[in-house]
Amino acid sequence: MSAFPPHVTHELEGWLLWWADLSLERGHEGALAELRLAVAERARASHRAEGASAHPAGQAVRRLFRQAGCDPTRYRPSSEALLRRILKGEDLPAIHPLVDLNNCLSVELLVPSCVMAVGSAEPPFVLRRGLPGERMLSLRGPFDLEGKPLLADARGPFGTPITDSERVRVSETTARAWLVAYLPEGYVSEECVASALGALLRAAPVAQVEETATTRLAA
């Protein structure tokens, strides 16, 4: 099993990465279904039609996308894409308990986050911008990475705050995963993420948080 916390070299300014090592707790499907509905209802009550683009954290994430060379109106942060679907009347889908927990956290904080099956990517990682011609097989299909913020290991890119690679996909048999939240520094703190995740897990205890960590650009 990969050692936690991962070593991450940050080449992009302005990002904090908050990591959590999660182990699945089964048997809470009903509570999780209620949580997905509650998170969607809170989002509809809290956000206007403009959604994440009118929220300080959402605006900060958009600025970081532009700094990397990515147009956030064409390639939306995953948090913004989730919120837009909710504001159109869709519910958060039931995918996998750890994925559902991640999606709830992303909507609550309006920051991109993802979960990756433990061992599917091997530290050390690097947070950098995508290179010309660089691509990955994402959950959406082949995905052009040029100018997009991304995480990579020795095998290449495996995740972005837009979508992740098939390589790190959480499957039905996944019982352990790492969650990473892409935080705009100065807008969402690590304490805020830990508090929000704790509140979600009190409502639907679908995971044990084994350990947490934060990585940032070296001084």
C-alpha positions as CSV (number, residue, x, y, z in Angstrom):
1,M,0.0,0.0,0.0
2,S,1.2,3.5,-0.8
3,A,2.7,5.5,2.1
4,F,0.6,8.4,3.4
5,P,0.9,11.3,3.2
6,P,2.2,11.6,-0.3
7,H,5.1,13.8,-1.2
8,V,4.0,16.4,-3.6
9,T,6.1,19.0,-5.4
10,H,4.1,22.1,-6.2
11,E,5.0,24.0,-9.4
12,L,1.8,26.1,-9.4
13,E,1.3,29.0,-7.1
14,G,-1.8,29.6,-5.1
15,W,-2.9,26.0,-4.5
16,L,-3.1,24.1,-1.2
17,L,-3.8,20.3,-1.6
18,W,-5.6,18.8,1.4
19,W,-5.4,15.0,1.6
20,A,-7.3,12.4,3.5
21,D,-6.7,8.6,3.7
22,L,-10.2,7.1,3.8
23,S,-11.3,3.5,4.6
24,L,-14.8,2.5,3.5
25,E,-17.5,1.7,6.1
26,R,-20.4,-0.2,4.6
27,G,-24.0,-0.4,5.7
28,H,-24.9,3.3,5.6
29,E,-26.6,3.5,2.2
30,G,-29.8,5.1,3.6
31,A,-28.0,7.8,5.5
32,L,-25.8,8.5,2.4
33,A,-28.9,8.8,0.2
34,E,-30.4,11.3,2.7
35,L,-27.0,13.2,2.8
36,R,-26.9,13.6,-1.0
37,L,-30.4,15.1,-1.0
38,A,-29.6,17.4,1.9
39,V,-26.4,18.7,0.3
40,A,-28.3,19.4,-3.0
41,E,-31.1,21.2,-1.1
42,R,-28.6,23.3,0.8
43,A,-26.8,24.2,-2.5
44,R,-30.1,25.3,-4.1
45,A,-31.0,27.4,-1.1
46,S,-27.5,29.0,-0.9
47,H,-26.6,29.8,-4.5
48,R,-28.1,31.9,-7.2
49,A,-28.2,30.8,-10.8
50,E,-24.7,32.1,-11.3
51,G,-23.5,29.3,-9.0
52,A,-19.8,28.9,-8.3
53,S,-18.8,31.8,-10.5
54,A,-20.4,34.2,-8.0
55,H,-18.8,32.7,-4.9
56,P,-15.4,33.9,-3.6
57,A,-14.0,30.3,-3.5
58,G,-15.3,29.6,-7.0
59,Q,-13.9,32.9,-8.3
60,A,-10.5,32.1,-6.7
61,V,-10.4,28.6,-8.4
62,R,-11.3,30.2,-11.7
63,R,-8.3,32.6,-11.3
64,L,-6.0,29.7,-10.6
65,F,-7.2,27.9,-13.7
66,R,-6.5,31.0,-15.8
67,Q,-3.0,31.3,-14.3
68,A,-2.2,27.8,-15.5
69,G,-3.5,28.6,-19.0
70,C,-7.0,27.0,-18.8
71,D,-10.3,28.7,-19.6
72,P,-12.6,27.8,-16.7
73,T,-15.7,28.6,-18.8
74,R,-14.7,25.9,-21.3
75,Y,-13.2,23.4,-18.9
76,R,-15.2,23.9,-15.7
77,P,-13.8,23.0,-12.3
78,S,-15.5,19.8,-11.2
79,S,-17.1,21.6,-8.2
80,E,-18.6,24.1,-10.5
81,A,-19.9,21.4,-12.9
82,L,-21.5,19.6,-10.0
83,L,-23.2,22.7,-8.7
84,R,-24.5,23.7,-12.1
85,R,-26.2,20.3,-12.5
86,I,-27.8,20.7,-9.0
87,L,-29.1,24.2,-9.8
88,K,-30.7,22.8,-12.9
89,G,-32.7,20.4,-10.7
90,E,-30.5,17.2,-10.9
91,D,-29.6,15.2,-7.8
92,L,-26.2,14.1,-6.8
93,P,-25.9,10.6,-8.2
94,A,-25.2,7.4,-6.3
95,I,-21.8,6.1,-7.6
96,H,-19.8,4.7,-4.7
97,P,-19.9,5.7,-1.1
98,L,-16.4,7.3,-1.2
99,V,-17.1,9.1,-4.5
100,D,-20.5,10.3,-3.2
101,L,-18.8,11.6,0.0
102,N,-16.2,13.4,-2.1
103,N,-19.0,15.0,-4.3
104,C,-20.8,16.2,-1.3
105,L,-17.7,17.8,0.1
106,S,-16.9,19.5,-3.2
107,V,-20.4,21.0,-3.4
108,E,-20.4,22.1,0.2
109,L,-17.1,24.0,-0.2
110,L,-17.2,24.8,-3.9
111,V,-13.7,23.5,-4.5
112,P,-12.7,20.6,-6.8
113,S,-11.9,17.4,-5.0
114,C,-11.5,13.8,-6.1
115,V,-10.9,10.3,-4.7
116,M,-8.4,7.8,-6.1
117,A,-8.1,4.1,-5.3
118,V,-5.1,3.6,-3.0
119,G,-2.1,2.2,-5.0
120,S,-3.4,3.4,-8.4
121,A,-0.9,6.3,-8.3
122,E,2.4,6.2,-6.6
123,P,4.1,9.1,-4.9
124,P,6.0,11.3,-5.3
125,F,3.5,13.5,-7.1
126,V,3.9,16.8,-8.8
127,L,1.2,19.6,-9.2
128,R,1.9,21.3,-12.5
129,R,0.4,22.6,-15.7
130,G,-0.2,20.3,-18.7
131,L,2.3,20.3,-21.5
132,P,1.6,20.8,-25.2
133,G,0.3,17.5,-26.7
134,E,-0.1,15.9,-23.3
135,R,-3.2,13.8,-22.9
136,M,-4.8,11.2,-20.6
137,L,-7.6,8.7,-20.7
138,S,-10.0,10.4,-18.3
139,L,-13.4,9.4,-16.9
140,R,-14.8,11.5,-19.9
141,G,-12.6,9.8,-22.5
142,P,-9.4,11.1,-24.1
143,F,-8.6,14.5,-22.5
144,D,-6.3,17.2,-23.7
145,L,-4.2,18.4,-20.7
146,E,-2.3,21.4,-22.2
147,G,-2.5,24.4,-19.8
148,K,-4.6,22.6,-17.3
149,P,-3.6,22.1,-13.6
150,L,-2.8,18.5,-13.0
151,L,-1.3,15.9,-10.7
152,A,1.2,13.4,-12.1
153,D,3.4,10.6,-10.9
154,A,6.2,8.8,-12.5
155,R,3.8,7.2,-15.0
156,G,2.3,10.5,-16.0
157,P,-0.8,12.6,-15.3
158,F,-3.6,10.9,-13.3
159,G,-5.8,13.7,-12.2
160,T,-7.0,17.3,-12.7
161,P,-9.5,19.5,-10.8
162,I,-11.7,19.0,-13.9
163,T,-11.7,15.2,-14.2
164,D,-9.6,12.3,-13.3
165,S,-8.0,9.4,-15.2
166,E,-9.4,6.0,-15.6
167,R,-6.2,4.8,-13.9
168,V,-7.3,6.0,-10.5
169,R,-11.0,5.3,-10.8
170,V,-12.7,4.0,-7.6
171,S,-14.5,0.7,-8.4
172,E,-17.1,-1.4,-6.6
173,T,-14.3,-3.3,-4.9
174,T,-12.4,-0.3,-3.6
175,A,-12.3,-0.2,0.2
176,R,-9.5,2.4,0.6
177,A,-9.0,5.7,-1.2
178,W,-7.2,9.0,-1.0
179,L,-9.2,12.1,-1.2
180,V,-7.6,15.3,-2.4
181,A,-9.2,18.7,-2.3
182,Y,-7.8,21.5,-4.5
183,L,-8.0,24.6,-2.3
184,P,-7.4,28.2,-3.4
185,E,-4.9,29.5,-0.8
186,G,-6.4,32.2,1.4
187,Y,-10.0,31.3,0.6
188,V,-10.6,27.8,2.0
189,S,-8.5,26.6,4.9
190,E,-7.5,23.0,5.7
191,E,-9.4,23.4,9.0
192,C,-12.5,24.3,7.0
193,V,-12.2,21.2,4.9
194,A,-11.6,18.9,7.9
195,S,-14.6,20.4,9.7
196,A,-16.8,20.0,6.6
197,L,-15.8,16.4,6.0
198,G,-16.4,15.6,9.7
199,A,-19.9,17.0,9.5
200,L,-20.7,15.0,6.4
201,L,-19.4,11.8,8.1
202,R,-21.5,12.4,11.2
203,A,-24.5,12.5,9.0
204,A,-23.5,9.4,7.0
205,P,-20.5,7.5,8.5
206,V,-19.4,5.8,5.2
207,A,-15.7,6.2,5.9
208,Q,-13.0,6.3,8.6
209,V,-10.5,9.1,8.2
210,E,-7.2,7.3,8.9
211,E,-5.0,10.4,8.4
212,T,-5.0,13.8,6.8
213,A,-2.2,16.1,5.4
214,T,-1.7,19.3,3.5
215,T,0.8,20.0,0.8
216,R,1.8,23.5,-0.5
217,L,4.4,25.4,-2.5
218,A,7.7,25.4,-0.7
219,A,8.7,28.7,0.7
